[in-house]
Amino acid sequence: MAGQKLEEKIGKRGRAAVVVLGDIVRSPRMQYHALSLARQAFLEVDIVAYGGSDPHAAILENRSIRIHKMTQLQVPHGLPKMLYPVILLCKALTQFFMLLWFLCYKIPAPDVFIVQNPPSVPTLVAVKWDSWLRHSAIIVDMHNFGYTLLGLSMGRSSPFVKVYRWIEKHYGKIADGSLCVTQAMQHDWLRTGKSKQLCYMISHQIFFILLHLRRGTRLSKDISHPHGFRDFVSAGYKEMDGNVVNENTFTYQVDSDIRLKSGRPVLVVSSTSR
């Protein structure tokens, strides 16, 4: 039933909005959502995010996708720790009104918002308010539970964390749908009854690079000798078929030929958890 209602909302205006309270470059999943909506659903897509580096070339080259860059707030360093809750509150309020300005006035009314979580505050609140005003659907892409990240810096017993958790649970529950970054998160989200509809989502391979064999060998050497110390990647020399072989955990070299080991582990290098 929830899926049917969601489909009824999408397509009437031919528009979608992807909302990221962060740098869109650091979120390949949200870039993939924008591309999918433009290429496969044939929607006009507005991306609302912080300015920074240029996103994937496929985003920039697609005429159906427009990027609206917000100004990222900078918190001064060296302030007393006792002021942190006040600064956090002021920052959230400023971000809330900035989001409302972009969502209500800078972009046309979309059929659906796809919003990245975290941060839950103020993103989910601002998007929900605007979706109510414009009669749009909301899909929350759950990258992580925001209250757990806030609890790492403020402590799980902090009143701010408890309020944050309530907002995340409440606004996540009233969304029209949710996407989860892992199956474990999907099961937890479903078990607690926080969402009407769930999907398990994997980002598209165009945003990931498979290293060339020789580049991978150089990377392995860099990992095995970080600043002069040895790491988990063992490197060395040994005799194999009468030849001196240069080897590490992933590859071995015979003369000028570099070969992959059959029992090598999988190494994934990512700049973010997204």
Long-range contacts (C-beta under 8 A, 24 or more apart in sequence): 2-176, 2-177, 2-196, 2-197, 3-177, 3-197, 5-176, 6-112, 6-137, 6-139, 6-176, 6-177, 6-197, 9-111, 9-112, 9-135, 9-136, 9-137, 9-176, 10-41, 10-111, 10-112, 10-137, 11-41, 11-43, 11-111, 12-111, 13-108, 13-109, 13-110, 13-111, 14-42, 14-43, 14-44, 14-111, 15-43, 15-44, 15-45, 15-46, 15-108, 15-109, 15-110, 15-111, 16-41, 16-43, 16-44, 16-45, 16-46, 16-110, 16-111, 16-112, 16-113, 16-114, 17-45, 17-46, 17-47, 17-48, 17-103, 17-107, 17-110, 17-112, 17-113, 17-114, 17-136, 18-45, 18-46, 18-47, 18-48, 18-49, 18-113, 18-114, 18-115, 19-48, 19-49, 19-99, 19-103, 19-113, 19-114, 19-115, 19-116, 19-123, 19-127, 20-47, 20-48, 20-49, 20-50, 20-115, 20-116, 21-49, 21-50, 21-95, 21-99, 21-116, 21-119, 21-122, 21-123, 22-49, 22-50, 22-116, 22-119, 23-49, 23-50, 23-51, 23-52, 23-53, 23-72, 24-49, 24-50, 24-52, 24-55, 24-59, 24-67, 25-52, 25-53, 25-54, 25-55, 26-52, 26-271, 26-272, 26-274, 27-116, 27-143, 27-272, 27-274, 28-56, 28-203, 28-207, 28-208, 28-274, 29-116, 29-141, 29-143, 29-181, 29-201, 29-203, 29-274, 30-114, 30-116, 30-141, 31-55, 31-56, 31-58, 31-59, 31-207, 32-203, 32-204, 32-206, 32-207, 33-114, 33-141, 34-59, 34-65, 35-59, 35-62, 35-65, 35-204, 36-204, 37-114, 38-62, 38-64, 38-65, 43-111, 44-108, 46-107, 46-108, 46-110, 48-99, 48-102, 48-103, 48-106, 48-107, 56-206, 56-207, 58-206, 68-102, 68-106, 68-107, 70-98, 70-99, 70-102, 71-98, 84-154, 85-154, 85-160, 88-160, 92-121, 92-122, 93-122, 95-122, 95-123, 95-126, 96-122, 96-125, 96-126, 99-123, 99-126, 99-127, 100-126, 100-129, 100-130, 103-127, 103-130, 104-130, 104-133, 104-134, 109-134, 109-135, 109-136, 110-134, 110-136, 111-136, 111-137, 112-136, 112-137, 112-138, 112-139, 112-176, 113-137, 113-138, 113-139, 114-139, 114-141, 115-139, 115-140, 115-141, 116-141, 116-143, 117-141, 117-142, 117-143, 117-144, 117-146, 117-168, 117-172, 118-143, 118-144, 118-145, 118-146, 118-149, 118-168, 119-146, 120-146, 120-147, 120-164, 120-167, 120-168, 120-171, 120-172, 121-146, 121-164, 121-167, 121-168, 124-167, 124-168, 124-171, 124-172, 124-175, 125-167, 125-171, 128-171, 128-174, 128-175, 137-176, 137-177, 138-175, 138-176, 138-177, 139-175, 139-176, 139-177, 139-178, 139-179, 140-171, 140-172, 140-175, 140-177, 140-178, 140-179, 140-195, 141-178, 141-179, 141-181, 141-201, 142-172, 142-178, 142-179, 142-180, 142-181, 142-185, 142-189, 143-181, 143-273, 143-274, 144-181, 144-185, 144-273, 145-185, 169-194, 181-274, 213-251, 213-258, 213-260, 214-258, 216-250, 216-251, 217-248, 217-250, 217-251, 217-253, 217-258, 219-269, 220-248, 220-249, 220-250, 220-251, 221-248, 224-248, 224-249
